[in-house]
Amino acid sequence: MIYHFLVPLSAQIGALNVFRYITFRSIYALLTALVITIVLGPMMMRWLQKVKCGQYIQDEVGEMHKCKAGTPTMGGLLLGFGVLVSTLLWADLTNIYVWLTMLVFAGFGLVGFVDDYTKIKGKQNKGISPKAKLFGQLLVAGTAVGLLIMQPAYSTELAVPFFKNFTPDLGWLYLPFALLVMIGASNGVNLTDGLDGLAIGPSITSATCYAFFIYIAGHIGMANYLNVPHVPGVGEVTVFCGALVGAGLGFLWYNAFPAQIFMGDVGSLSIGGVLGFVAVLCKQELLLIIVGGVFVFETISVIMQVSYFKVSGGKRIFRMAPLHHHFEHKGVPESKIVIRFWIISILMALMALSTLKIR
């Protein structure tokens, strides 16, 4: 809205020309989302406590988490509000990619909200069934990717990291591939969200990393120089990424150990889903394995644990899955686990950025 109000005035007031720049608006989208989440945080926590949206702790997690029972959850509503309001204020709202990104973010958030609400208000503290959750994710992701593929400027070619001229065209197979990326990322963030600040830290790092990728993909000069796929107009999504980073930092203000609020599925599913979609937008889908390495490790640990448990007749590889609970049961303090996972996330994001020159 600010963009559409001030940019037309730049012809008369030269100083307003700065609002044309994506980088400038991305920075202020970050700051706006940060302020919104920090200012509204206390009110959101009081409201969640009033409507009795407290965290339920499962018995298998152990006694070490029992003290967290009742902590306000569904804090993803706060994060989502900050992201969407900031994006609406600072982005060019005539850009189709911005609207598709917000659709994914809000759609996955809605699926998470239904799951959280059912979990909190249900008699057995269980959310919606895995099939219902998957259907909701498929519906949102399928709609967004279907509309994306219809855009004339978008290609179904796949960019492969470390290979300069190898870009296979997946054709109709690109749709299920993109859905796998988005739903896998969504569930990966969801599985990681088990300790105070654990999921939001790597989410901030990943959003920052993809802000660079999405800006480069939308800038024809940089894209050609770095030999990455150019998607005209997609650079505007950098503003959304800035808002996501800012809202994430604001949420971390209250989610850091000891957490005053949890994001819930409404937060983790929306963040993971939109990170996957942004990766699809800028044609860096495979790099999400590196950028979101922490989420990948956590997901693989669950797959390994469940698979080995079934084939071995009840034996386990880890003391508990996801991986962060394994270290927790080995006696590593929660805050140390979180910080170490953050460090790993930062290093992997830097590694992903380095692939821009390793081709």
N, C-alpha and C positions, 0 to 999 in steps of 0.2 A: 504494500500500500504506500509506504514511504517512497519507494522507487517510482511508482506511477504518479505520485504527487509532485516530487521534486525534480525528476529528470526533465519533464517538459519545460520547467522554469529555467533550466540551465542555459537556454539560448539567450535569456535576458540577464541572468546572474551567473557569471562564469564560474564562481566558486562551487556552485552546485553540480558542476560537471563530474566531481569526484564520485557522486552516487551512481555513475554509470559503471564504475569498476567493480567487478565481481569480488576481487580481493578485499576492497574496502568494505563492501556490504557483508561479506562473510565474517570479517572481524567483528563488526557491530551486531551481527546476528548472534555470534558467540556471546558477546557481552550482554546482549538483551536477554537471551535465554538463561544465562548465569544469574542475572539479577532477579528475573522472574522466579526461578526455582528457589533461590535463597530467601527471597522476601516472602513468598507464599508457603515455604516449607513448614513453618510452625503452625500456620492455620490449617494446612492439609493434614498434619499429624493429629491436631486436636479433633478435626472432623472425622478422621478415620477411627479414632478412639471412641468418639461419640456414637458412631454407627456400628461399633464393635467389629471392625475389620482388623482383627489381631491375627498374628502369625500362629499357625498350628504346627507343633513340632512332632514329627513322627517318632514312634518308639525306637525304631531301628537306628536312628541317628545317634542316640546315646544321651547319657545324662549331661554331657558337656554343653548341650544346646538347650536344655530345659529352661534355663534362665531367660532365653529369648522368647519364650511363649508369651503371646499377647502383644508383642511389639507391632505397631501399625504396619500393615502390608498394603499392597496395591499402590505403592508409591510411584509406580510407573505412570499413574495418572498425572502426577505432578510433573514428571519428566516430559511426558507427552504434551502436556499443555504448554510448557515452556518452548519445546521444539516447534510446535505448530504455529503458535502465536508469533514467535520470532521469525519464522520462515515467511508467514503471511505479511509481516511488516517489511521485510528487507528483500525478498526475492521478486523477480520479474514474473508476475502471475499470468502472463501470456505464454509462458514456456510449458509445453506439455510434459516435459521430463520432471519438472518440479511437482506437478499435480500427480503424476504417476507415483513418484516417490512418497508423497504424503498419503496417497491411497494405500500403498503397501504398509507404511508405518501405522496408520490408523486402523487398517483392516486386521493386521496381525495383533495389534493392541486390543481390538475388540474380541478376538478369539481368546486372548489371554485374560481379558476382563471377565468373560463368561466363565472360564475355567476357575479363576480366583473366587468369583462370587459364589459359584456352586460349591467350591471347596470350603469356604468360610461359613456359608449358610446351610450347607447340607448336613444331614444327621450323622453321616459317617466321615465327615471331613475329607471327602473325596471329590475331585473335580469332575469335569466331563470325561467321557470315555476317550481312550487314545484314538479310536476311529473317528469320533466326532471332532476331536482337535485336529487330526490330520485332514479331515474333509474341509474344515474351515480354512486351514492354511493353504490347501490346494486351490480352493475357490478364490481366495485373495490373490495368491501368486499367479494362478492361471489367467485371471482377468488382467492383471498388470502386464504380464509378459506377452499375452496375446495382443493387447493394445500397443505394446512397445514394438513388437515385430511388424506391426502394420505401418509403422512410421517409415517413410521413404528413405530417410537418412540412416536408418539402422540396418546393420548387417548381421547375418547369422554365422559369420565367420568366427572362429575361435582363436584368440591370441595365445600362443604357447610361450611361457617364460623361457628365457635364455636362447630362444630360436628366432632369428631375425625375419626369415622369409617363410616360415612354416605357419600358415593360417588356414587350416582346413575349414571348409564350409559345411556345417552340420545340417543345413537345410531344416526339414521338419523335426529332426532329432534335437534341434536346439531348444525347443519348448520343454520337453521332459528334463533336459540337462539343466536349464535355468531353474526349473522348479526344484530340482534336487539341490542346487546350490542354495537357494533361498530357504527351503525348509530345513536343510541340514544346518545352515547357519543359525536359524531361529532356535532349533532344538539344542544346538551346541551351547549357545548363550544361556538357555534355560537350565541345562545341566550344570553349568559352571556357577550359577547363582546359588551358592550354598554357604558361603562365609561372608562376613561383613566387608563390603567393598570389593569382593573378589571379581564379580562379573563386570561391574561398571568401570573398573580400571582398564582392563583390556579393551572394553568397548570404546572408551575414549581414545585409546591409542589407535585402534582400528579405524575409527571414524576420522581421526586426524590424517592417518596414512592415506585413506581413500579420498580425502579432500584434495590431496596433491594429485592423485591419479585422475580424478574426475575433472579437475581444472585443466590438466595437461591434455586429456582426451578432447576437451572442448576448444582448445587453443590450437589452431591449425599449424602455426609456426612451431610450437613446442612439440606437438605430436609428430610432425614430419622430421624434426631434428632428432628426436628420441626414438623414432621408428615405432610408434605405437598407433593403434587404430584411432582415427579421428572421427568423432561423432559430433557433427555440428549442433550447437545449442546446448549440449549436455553439461557444459561448464557451469551453467547457472545452478546446478545441483550442489555446487560447492557451498552455496549459501545455506542450504539445508544441513550439510555436513558440519558447517561452523555452528549452527544452532544446536545440533546434536552434541557436539563437543561441549558447548557452553552449558547446556542443560545437564549433561553428564557430570561436569565439574560441580555444578550447583547441587545435584543430587548426592554426590560423594561427600559434600559438606556435612550431610546428615547421615549418610550410609556408612561412613568410615567407622572403624572399630572404636568403641562399642556402638553398634548401629542404633539409631533412633527410629529408623524406618527401613522397610524392605521394599524392593521394586515389585515383587510378585511376577506372575506370568504376564500380566498386562505390560510390564516393562521389558522383561527378558525376551519374550516372543517378538515384540515390536522392534526392539533394537537389532536382534539377530536377523529377522526377516528383511529389514531395510538395509543392513550391511550387505546381505547377499544380493539384494536388488541393485544397490549402488555398484557392486562388483560387476554385475551383469551390464549395467548401463555403460560403464567405461571399458568394457571388454577385458577386464582383468579378473575373470572368474577363478581361474586356477590359482592365482596368487593369493586368494583368500585362505588357502591352506597354510600359507606362510604367515600372512598378516594376522589371521585368527588362529595362530598355532595353539594357543592356550585352550581355546574352545575345541580344537581338533583333538588334543591330548585327552581332554576330559571326556569327550564322546567316545574315543577309542577305548579308554579304560573301562567304560560301562559295557561296550560291546564285547570286549575281551572277558570281562568278569562274568557276564551272563552266559556267553557261549561256553566258556570253560566249566562253569557251574553245571550246565546241562550235560555236556559230554563226559564229565568226570564223575558224575553222580553226587554232586554236592560239594566238591572242593572249590577253593577260591585262589585266585592269583594275588589279589590285593586284600588287605584287611577289610576294606570297604570301598565301594565305588559310588560316585566319581572319584577321581584321583586325589582331590584335595582332602577328602575324608580319610583316605589311606594314610596320608602324612599326619593328619590330626590324631588318628588312633595310634600312631607311632610316638606320640608325645610332642610333636612340633607345635609350638604356640600358634594360635590362629593368625595373629597379626604378622608373624614371620612368614607363614605360608602365603598370605595375601601379597606381601611386599615382594617376595621372591617370584611369584607368578606375574606381578606387574613388571618386574625387571625383564623376565623372559619375553613378555609381550612387547616391550619397547625394543628389545634386541631383534626380535623377529620382524617387527615393522620396519626397522632400519635395513634389515636384510632384504625385505621385499622391495624397498625403495631403491636399493643398489642394483636390482635387476634391470632398471631403466638404462643402465650403462653396460650391463654384462649381456651382450647379445652377439 
